[in-house]
Amino acid sequence: MNTTFRAAFACVCLLISCSVFAGDITTKPLRLSQGGTADKPAVFDGKGMVIDLGVDVTDHAWKKNGEVWTSSAPLSGAQPMAAGQFTGLFVDQVPITISRDGAAARAIPYSKGHRYAVPSALQPGQMGCTEAGLIYFRWPKGKVPGKGRVFAPPKAGTSCVTIDCSHIIVRNVTAVHAANDGFNIHGQLVGIRLENVRAPSNADEGISAHEEVRMDVDGAEIAWNGSFDAGVADVGKSTTNYKNCEVHDNVGAAFKFYGQSHSVTDTLIYKQTKDFNVAEGTKFKQERTARR
């Protein structure tokens, strides 16, 4: 990392740490549907707003068997039955991924993939669900059973921030514990810009643009998201550009790009099994991406 980039990145991190954690906390999703124009975009400044959709289930009457805990009753909004769901719990910031039993699901056609690894087969940081809707999980590495908060995401498919308008700037917002994406954008939308945002610990991606969305992201932390794809997944025919970002500790890659054109510049990536997953034929450029 060169000196100029290091100094600039440090400033971005300082801005994030000083502003994002200073605002109000809300447990309600945010939908933005009133945009502006290309010359005068609408601005939503969260001023440090934290949108936290997590359900704290730490004090639930868990049945504890060493590192494996099982709920004593179904957890409201936390039954990971949908085949597309990858994460159903968080211990502090760490996603607990759903471990499915593919062979069992194929043997029962009507199960729709709703078969899970038995508790004894779980690896650290994995979970499953009984037919009665009871959740069980094995505590992740680095976490001592009972020494962390346990969160369940809300109703399946719920994102923290949904943008469904063009020409809008969204800044100073943290999106955490969504059942879907932290920031979710669909449609033929243009002129979207995210500034100084955080998307940690969401059940799917932290940020995800779909269809023909055109979006720029300047200053973001995307971390500990539970999608097997990536912390950021921009797909369809989207066009996106990321700069001054910090991406780390996501279950999948740092970035997954399918679509028209994507770029990543002046960005720090670390604790990722893979940095980029780029589809064949997708235009992609990276400049001054650092790793540690």
ZIJO-V851300 format. One record per backbone hydrogen bond with DSSP energy under -0.5 kcal/mol. CO is the residue of the C=O (numbers start at 1). NH is the residue of the N-H. Records with the same first field share a line. If there is no record, write none. Layout:
CO=NH  NH
This chain:
2=6
3=7
4=8
5=9
6=10
7=11
8=12
9=13
10=14
11=15
12=16
13=17
14=18
15=19
16=20  21
19=22
20=23
24=50
26=52
30=162
31=33
32=164
33=35
40=37
42=169
43=45
44=46  171
46=49
48=23
49=51  174
50=26  52
51=53  176
54=56
55=57  152
57=60
60=62
62=64
63=65  70
65=68
67=69  139
68=65
69=137
70=63
74=76
75=78
78=80
79=81
82=85
86=98
89=96
90=92  151
91=94
94=91
95=97
96=88  89
97=127
98=100
99=117
100=102
101=105
102=106
103=107
104=108
105=108
108=111
109=112
111=114
113=115
115=101
118=121  122
119=122
123=126
125=97
126=138
127=99
128=136
130=133
133=75
134=130
135=71
136=128
137=69
138=125
140=143
144=147
149=92
150=57  58
151=90
152=55
155=158
158=179  180
160=30
161=163  184
162=32  164
163=186
166=36
167=36  42
168=193
169=44
170=195
171=46
172=48  49
173=198
174=51  176
176=53
177=154
178=203
180=204
181=160
182=161
183=208
184=163
185=210
187=189  212
189=214
190=167
191=168
192=216
193=170
194=218
195=172
196=172
197=221
198=175
199=223
200=177
201=177
202=226
204=227
205=182
206=183
207=233
208=185
209=235
210=213
211=237
213=239
214=192
215=241
216=194
217=243
218=196
219=197
220=222  246
221=199  223
222=248
223=201
225=251
227=252
229=253
231=206  207
232=256
233=235
234=258
235=238
238=260  261
239=215
240=263
241=217
242=265
243=219
244=220
245=268
246=222
247=270
248=224
253=231
254=232
255=277
256=234
257=279
260=283
261=240
262=285
263=242
264=287
265=244
267=290
268=247
269=292
270=249
271=249
274=254
275=255
277=257
279=282
283=262
285=264
287=266
288=267  290
290=269
